Amino acid sequence: MKKLLSAFVVAASLSAFAAWERVGSLQVADMATQGDAVAKVGSFIGNPLAAAGMAAAIADSPLLKFFGPMRDKTPMSFALFLDGDALSKDPTDALDSLEFAVLYPVSISKDEFVKRHPGAAVTNGVLVVKGDLFDEAESNDTTYVVFSDDGRWAGASDKMEQAKLALAEIPATAKSMDGDVARLRVDEKAFNAITAMAKTEKDVDAEIVAALESYKSVSVGLRVSDLGIDARAAIHFKEGSEGSKCGLKQLGQSPFAFAGKDAIYADVQAEDAGNAGQLTEESWAQAISLCKKHGLDILKFVSMGKSDKGLKLVFDVAALCKAVKEKDGAAFEKFDFENFMKDVQAAKSAKKFSAKTPAYALAGAVKGFVPQWPVAERFAATLPEAATKKPYAVSFFSISSMLKAVAGESAAFVPEEQRAMMKPVLDQLAAETKGGCACMFWRQGDVHRVFFRVSADECRCLGSFAMAAMMFGMEGDSLSVEDEDDDDDN
């Protein structure tokens, strides 16, 4: 512990005199954790070959070749830096200076490391290695490597000062990742630079800028649990910002009750959860008007209903597919998408983010389709952790139900001579899974917590969808080649 604190103090003193400002970090788990995660994803999607390919890619990592094997049960991290002078003078250009340094948990000694890199020299206690971290054999660059006093860590960068500063990450990196495979942290200085740059963009979304201005720091972790693929985040908002005022009121019991049996999507928010991304009657009417203005009547394919409990969008997939098939989609030929998007951006730029909002509920359904399970039951099965929290916002979406709802209509797009071959894949797409994509937001003091999960069975559905897309692509290429051959014969 003393050595860890010593490394932190030394690096902190260095940073006081360096131009580089640490603005975040990316932490990556040890090889065993990465391998377990890949194996689980492979079992989820039912494709062990894909998992084997991912595992092989991890084993072939350039960093493994550069540093040697990682220590067991110890992650590595990438410290993110911005030029401090640029950040203080003109933050709009500071992101151009974004660089990183690696902190690696070495398992070999410093002497063994030198043997791995012929020609490496020591300058002021820093190893100077010929080559790049990620492509040593082909690079004429120089990499600086600094070992910690105990020899268990190595900081590396193409800048000597960054390699030294990387050692400041030891205390944070040495902590448990709580099952995460990767964890990204973004600090306030980074958000200041991102916000400044965003404001210079011509068609910037005002809501996005307002949200960025609210952020103080964000930490996002990705893991693969037995229940699925999880993303968990902790968000700190600046004191007094609109973001800091959100989420002070929790949802009541049975928040999904409004959705109805036919819903495959639902989003519910308590009062004062913020208006970012909310679809209101006003914005829906505006969307209809803009679509008509630019040549598309979307009311032929989707309608909105309203009750005292919330809003519901109903998509008419049959009508949409019919319009696409008829006259090669002539119904969409007049739609001026480019100018439509310009008008959308103009409308959004006039909208301001506000924490003060009424309770919100929106559901989505496909006309004529009723899933096997109601949204509330599926949300509970996908994210059982919600039962122990007091969320202020929850949402659920089922990709498998959506695919099943459109599978019958989509089959008509498959050429008749290919339908027999595609039938097994289409049958898989038409198989619903109880789980799905679920998310919840809640507050823990001043910290806003987010938990998003794609369930294990939903991952299998995504695997089937990828397989179907690949087969469609292969068949399309095959037909294209046959057509070219036919042309040659004529």
C-alpha positions in Angstrom: 0.0 0.0 0.0 2.9 2.4 0.8 4.4 1.8 -2.6 1.0 2.5 -4.3 0.7 5.8 -2.4 4.3 6.7 -3.2 3.7 6.1 -6.9 0.6 8.3 -6.7 2.4 11.2 -4.9 5.3 11.1 -7.3 3.1 11.2 -10.4 0.9 13.9 -8.8 4.0 16.1 -8.3 5.1 15.5 -11.9 1.6 16.6 -13.1 2.0 19.9 -11.4 4.8 20.8 -13.8 3.6 19.0 -16.9 1.5 20.5 -19.7 -0.6 17.4 -20.0 -3.9 17.3 -18.1 -5.4 13.9 -17.3 -9.1 14.0 -18.3 -10.1 10.4 -18.1 -9.2 6.8 -18.3 -10.1 3.5 -19.9 -9.6 0.4 -17.7 -9.5 -3.1 -19.2 -9.8 -6.3 -17.3 -7.2 -9.1 -17.1 -7.0 -11.8 -19.8 -8.9 -14.4 -17.8 -11.9 -12.0 -17.3 -11.8 -11.1 -21.0 -11.7 -14.7 -22.0 -14.7 -15.6 -19.7 -16.7 -12.7 -21.1 -16.0 -13.8 -24.7 -17.0 -17.4 -23.9 -20.3 -16.3 -22.3 -21.1 -14.1 -25.3 -20.4 -17.1 -27.6 -22.8 -19.3 -25.5 -25.4 -16.5 -25.6 -25.4 -16.2 -29.4 -25.0 -20.0 -29.9 -21.9 -19.5 -32.0 -18.7 -20.9 -30.4 -16.7 -20.2 -33.6 -17.4 -16.5 -33.2 -16.3 -16.7 -29.6 -13.1 -18.5 -30.6 -12.4 -15.8 -33.2 -12.8 -13.1 -30.6 -10.6 -15.0 -28.1 -7.9 -15.4 -30.8 -8.0 -11.6 -31.4 -7.5 -10.9 -27.7 -4.6 -13.4 -27.5 -3.0 -11.6 -30.5 -3.0 -8.2 -28.8 0.0 -6.0 -29.7 0.3 -5.0 -26.0 0.8 -8.6 -25.0 3.6 -8.8 -27.6 5.1 -5.5 -26.3 4.9 -6.0 -22.5 4.5 -9.8 -22.2 1.7 -11.5 -20.3 -0.5 -9.5 -17.9 -0.5 -10.4 -14.2 -3.4 -12.5 -13.2 -6.5 -10.8 -11.8 -5.0 -7.4 -12.5 -6.4 -4.9 -15.1 -4.5 -2.4 -17.2 -5.6 1.1 -18.0 -5.2 3.9 -20.6 -4.8 7.4 -19.1 -6.3 10.1 -21.3 -4.6 13.5 -21.6 -5.3 16.9 -23.1 -2.8 19.6 -23.6 -3.2 21.8 -20.6 -2.2 25.0 -22.4 -4.7 24.4 -25.2 -7.4 23.5 -22.6 -6.9 26.8 -20.8 -6.5 29.1 -23.8 -9.0 27.7 -26.3 -10.9 24.6 -25.2 -12.6 24.4 -28.6 -9.3 23.1 -30.0 -8.2 21.1 -27.0 -9.7 17.8 -28.2 -7.2 17.8 -31.1 -4.5 17.2 -28.5 -6.1 14.1 -27.0 -3.5 11.4 -26.3 -3.1 8.5 -24.0 -0.5 6.5 -22.0 -0.7 2.8 -21.0 -0.4 1.5 -17.5 0.3 -2.2 -17.7 0.5 -4.9 -15.0 3.7 -6.6 -16.1 4.5 -10.2 -15.1 8.1 -10.1 -16.2 11.0 -8.2 -14.7 12.5 -5.0 -16.1 15.6 -7.0 -17.3 13.4 -9.5 -19.1 11.5 -6.7 -20.7 14.7 -5.1 -22.0 15.7 -8.5 -23.5 12.4 -8.5 -25.4 13.4 -5.2 -27.0 16.9 -5.2 -28.5 18.4 -1.8 -28.6 16.4 -0.4 -25.7 18.3 2.2 -23.7 17.9 3.8 -20.3 17.8 7.7 -20.1 17.2 9.3 -16.8 15.6 6.1 -15.4 13.3 5.8 -18.4 13.6 3.0 -21.0 13.7 4.2 -24.5 12.3 1.5 -26.9 12.5 1.7 -30.6 9.0 1.1 -32.1 5.4 1.7 -31.5 3.2 0.1 -28.8 0.8 -1.3 -31.4 3.0 -2.0 -34.4 6.6 -2.2 -33.1 8.1 -4.1 -36.1 6.9 -1.6 -38.7 7.3 1.7 -36.8 10.1 4.2 -36.6 8.5 5.8 -33.5 9.9 5.8 -30.0 8.1 4.5 -26.9 9.1 5.6 -23.4 8.6 3.0 -20.6 8.7 3.7 -16.9 8.6 0.9 -14.3 7.2 1.4 -10.8 9.5 1.1 -7.9 8.2 -2.4 -7.1 8.5 -3.4 -10.8 4.9 -4.6 -11.0 3.7 -1.8 -13.3 4.9 -0.2 -16.4 3.8 3.2 -17.8 4.3 3.7 -21.6 3.8 6.4 -24.1 5.4 8.2 -27.0 5.8 11.1 -24.6 8.2 10.7 -21.7 6.2 12.9 -19.3 3.0 10.9 -20.1 4.7 7.6 -19.4 5.7 8.9 -16.0 2.2 10.3 -15.3 0.6 7.0 -16.2 1.9 5.7 -12.8 -0.6 7.9 -11.1 -3.3 5.5 -12.3 -1.9 2.6 -10.1 -4.2 3.2 -7.1 -7.3 3.3 -9.2 -6.3 0.6 -11.6 -5.4 -1.8 -8.8 -8.9 -1.7 -7.4 -11.5 -4.4 -8.3 -13.4 -3.8 -11.5 -16.5 -5.5 -9.9 -16.9 -7.8 -12.9 -16.5 -5.2 -15.6 -14.5 -6.1 -18.7 -13.9 -2.5 -19.5 -14.6 0.8 -17.7 -14.4 4.3 -19.1 -14.1 7.4 -16.9 -14.6 10.9 -18.4 -13.7 13.9 -16.1 -15.0 17.4 -16.0 -12.2 18.9 -18.0 -12.9 16.6 -20.9 -16.6 17.6 -20.8 -15.6 21.3 -20.8 -13.6 20.6 -24.0 -16.3 18.5 -25.6 -18.9 21.2 -24.8 -16.8 24.0 -26.2 -16.2 22.0 -29.4 -19.9 21.1 -29.7 -20.9 24.7 -29.5 -18.9 25.5 -32.6 -20.8 23.0 -34.7 -23.2 24.5 -37.1 -26.1 22.1 -36.6 -25.5 21.1 -33.0 -28.5 19.8 -31.0 -29.3 22.2 -28.2 -30.4 19.4 -25.9 -27.1 17.6 -26.3 -25.1 20.8 -25.6 -27.2 21.5 -22.5 -26.7 17.9 -21.3 -22.9 18.2 -21.9 -22.8 21.4 -19.9 -24.4 19.6 -17.0 -21.9 16.7 -16.7 -19.2 16.8 -14.2 -18.0 13.2 -14.6 -19.2 9.9 -16.0 -18.0 6.4 -15.4 -19.3 3.6 -17.6 -18.6 -0.1 -17.1 -19.2 -3.0 -19.5 -19.5 -6.6 -18.3 -20.9 -9.9 -19.3 -23.0 -11.5 -16.5 -24.9 -14.8 -16.4 -28.1 -12.7 -17.3 -26.7 -10.9 -20.3 -24.5 -8.1 -21.4 -24.6 -5.2 -18.9 -23.6 -1.5 -19.1 -23.6 0.3 -15.8 -22.9 4.0 -15.4 -22.4 6.5 -12.6 -23.1 10.2 -13.5 -22.1 13.3 -11.5 -23.8 16.5 -12.6 -22.5 20.0 -11.8 -24.1 21.5 -8.8 -27.1 23.6 -9.8 -27.3 22.3 -13.3 -30.5 21.1 -14.9 -29.1 17.5 -14.8 -28.6 17.7 -11.0 -32.3 18.5 -10.6 -33.5 15.4 -12.3 -34.6 12.2 -10.7 -35.6 13.5 -7.2 -39.0 11.8 -7.6 -39.4 8.0 -8.0 -41.8 6.0 -10.1 -44.8 4.4 -8.4 -45.9 0.8 -8.4 -46.4 -1.0 -11.7 -45.0 1.7 -14.0 -45.6 -0.4 -17.1 -49.3 -1.1 -16.5 -50.3 1.6 -19.0 -48.5 -0.1 -21.9 -51.1 -2.8 -22.7 -50.6 -6.4 -23.9 -49.5 -5.5 -27.4 -46.5 -3.3 -26.4 -43.0 -4.4 -27.4 -41.5 -1.1 -26.2 -42.2 1.1 -23.2 -40.5 4.1 -21.6 -41.7 5.5 -18.3 -40.4 8.5 -16.3 -41.4 10.1 -13.1 -42.0 13.8 -12.7 -39.0 16.1 -13.2 -36.9 13.4 -14.9 -35.9 15.8 -17.7 -37.3 16.3 -21.2 -34.4 14.9 -23.2 -35.6 12.6 -25.9 -39.3 12.8 -24.8 -41.9 12.4 -27.6 -44.8 14.7 -26.8 -48.1 15.4 -28.7 -46.6 18.7 -29.8 -43.4 17.1 -31.2 -45.4 14.3 -32.8 -47.6 16.8 -34.6 -44.5 18.7 -35.7 -42.9 15.5 -37.1 -46.1 14.7 -39.1 -46.0 18.2 -40.5 -42.4 18.1 -41.5 -42.7 14.7 -43.1 -45.7 16.0 -45.2 -43.8 19.1 -46.1 -41.0 17.0 -47.6 -43.2 14.5 -49.4 -44.0 11.7 -47.0 -47.3 10.9 -45.2 -46.1 8.9 -42.2 -49.6 8.5 -40.9 -50.0 5.7 -43.5 -47.6 3.7 -41.5 -47.7 4.8 -37.9 -50.4 6.4 -35.6 -50.4 7.8 -32.1 -53.0 7.1 -29.5 -53.4 8.9 -26.1 -54.9 7.9 -22.8 -54.8 9.4 -19.4 -51.9 7.1 -18.6 -49.7 7.8 -21.6 -49.0 7.8 -25.3 -48.8 4.8 -27.7 -47.3 4.6 -31.2 -48.7 1.8 -33.4 -46.6 0.8 -36.4 -48.4 -0.7 -39.4 -45.7 -3.0 -40.8 -47.9 -4.6 -43.4 -48.7 -1.2 -44.9 -45.1 -0.2 -44.8 -44.0 -3.4 -46.6 -46.8 -3.0 -49.1 -45.7 0.5 -49.9 -42.0 -0.6 -50.3 -43.0 -3.4 -52.6 -45.5 -1.4 -54.8 -43.9 0.3 -57.7 -40.4 -0.1 -56.2 -41.3 2.1 -53.3 -42.7 5.0 -55.3 -44.4 6.3 -52.1 -41.0 7.3 -50.8 -39.4 8.7 -54.0 -40.6 12.3 -53.2 -39.3 12.3 -49.7 -36.6 14.9 -49.4 -34.7 13.4 -46.5 -31.8 15.9 -46.5 -34.0 19.0 -46.1 -36.2 17.1 -43.7 -33.2 16.6 -41.4 -32.3 20.3 -41.7 -35.7 21.3 -40.5 -35.6 18.7 -37.7 -32.2 20.2 -36.5 -33.7 23.7 -36.7 -36.6 22.7 -34.6 -34.5 20.8 -32.0 -32.1 23.8 -31.7 -35.0 25.9 -30.5 -35.8 23.4 -27.7 -34.1 23.7 -24.4 -33.3 21.0 -21.9 -35.3 21.3 -18.7 -35.5 19.1 -15.6 -39.0 20.2 -14.8 -41.4 17.8 -16.6 -44.6 16.0 -16.0 -44.7 12.3 -15.6 -44.1 10.6 -19.0 -45.1 7.3 -20.5 -44.7 6.1 -24.1 -45.4 2.6 -25.5 -44.8 1.1 -28.9 -46.6 -1.7 -30.7 -46.9 -3.4 -34.1 -50.4 -3.4 -35.5 -52.0 -6.9 -35.3 -49.2 -8.4 -33.2 -49.4 -9.4 -29.5 -46.2 -10.7 -27.8 -46.3 -13.7 -25.5 -45.6 -11.7 -22.4 -46.5 -8.2 -21.1 -43.7 -5.6 -20.8 -43.8 -5.5 -17.0 -43.1 -9.3 -16.8 -40.3 -9.1 -19.4 -38.6 -6.1 -17.7 -38.6 -8.0 -14.3 -37.1 -11.1 -16.0 -34.4 -9.1 -17.8 -33.5 -6.7 -15.0 -34.4 -8.3 -11.6 -32.1 -5.9 -9.9 -34.7 -3.2 -10.3 -36.8 -4.8 -7.6 -34.3 -3.5 -5.0 -34.0 0.0 -6.4 -36.2 3.1 -6.5 -35.9 4.2 -10.2 -37.1 7.4 -11.6 -37.1 6.1 -15.1 -37.4 2.6 -16.7 -37.6 1.3 -20.2 -37.9 -2.0 -22.1 -37.6 -3.0 -25.8 -37.8 -6.5 -27.3 -35.8 -7.0 -30.5 -37.1 -10.6 -30.8 -40.7 -9.5 -30.7 -40.1 -6.8 -33.3 -38.4 -9.4 -35.6 -41.2 -11.8 -35.1 -43.8 -9.1 -35.9 -42.1 -8.2 -39.2 -40.8 -11.7 -40.1 -43.9 -12.8 -42.0 -44.0 -9.6 -44.1 -40.2 -9.6 -44.6 -40.3 -13.1 -46.0 -42.0 -11.7 -49.1 -38.8 -9.9 -49.9 -36.8 -13.2 -50.2 -36.8 -14.5 -53.8 -38.9 -17.6 -54.1 -36.0 -19.8 -55.1 -34.2 -18.9 -51.9 -37.0 -19.2 -49.4 -36.4 -22.9 -48.7 -32.8 -22.3 -47.8 -33.7 -19.2 -45.7 -36.6 -20.8 -43.9 -34.5 -22.1 -40.9 -33.1 -18.7 -40.3 -36.4 -16.9 -40.7 -38.0 -19.4 -38.3 -35.3 -18.4 -35.7 -36.0 -14.7 -36.2 -39.7 -15.5 -35.6 -38.9 -17.1 -32.2 -39.7 -14.7 -29.3 -37.6 -14.6 -26.2 -38.9 -13.5 -22.8 -35.9 -11.2 -22.1 -35.0 -8.1 -24.0 -33.2 -4.7 -23.6 -34.0 -3.1 -20.2 -32.8 0.0 -18.6 -33.3 1.9 -15.3 -32.2 5.2 -13.8 -32.1 5.9 -10.1 -30.3 8.3 -7.7 -27.9 7.4 -5.0 -27.4 10.7 -3.2 -26.0 13.1 -5.8 -24.9 10.2 -8.1 -27.2 9.2 -10.9 -27.0 5.5 -11.6 -27.8 3.8 -14.9 -28.2 0.0 -15.5 -28.8 -1.3 -19.0 -28.9 -5.0 -20.0 -29.3 -7.0 -23.2 -30.5 -10.3 -21.9 -28.8 -13.6 -22.7 -31.7 -14.9 -24.8 -32.0 -11.6 -26.6 -28.3 -12.0 -27.5 -29.2 -15.3 -29.2 -31.8 -13.4 -31.2 -29.2 -10.9 -32.3 -26.9 -13.7 -33.3 -29.7 -15.2 -35.5 -30.3 -11.8 -37.0 -26.6 -11.4 -37.9 -26.6 -14.8 -39.4 -29.7 -13.9 -41.5 -28.1 -10.7 -42.7 -24.9 -12.5 -43.6 -26.9 -15.1 -45.6 -28.9 -12.4 -47.4 -25.7 -10.7 -48.3 -24.1 -13.9 -49.6 -27.1 -14.7 -51.7 -27.2 -11.2 -53.1 -23.5 -11.5 -54.1 -24.2 -14.9 -55.7 -27.1 -13.6 -57.7 -25.0 -10.6 -58.8 -22.2 -12.9 -60.1 -24.8 -15.1 -61.9 -26.3 -12.0 -63.6 -22.8 -10.9 -64.8 -22.1 -14.4 -66.2 -25.5 -14.3 -68.0 -24.5 -11.0 -69.6 -21.2 -12.4 -70.8 -23.0 -15.2 -72.5 -25.3 -12.9 -74.5 
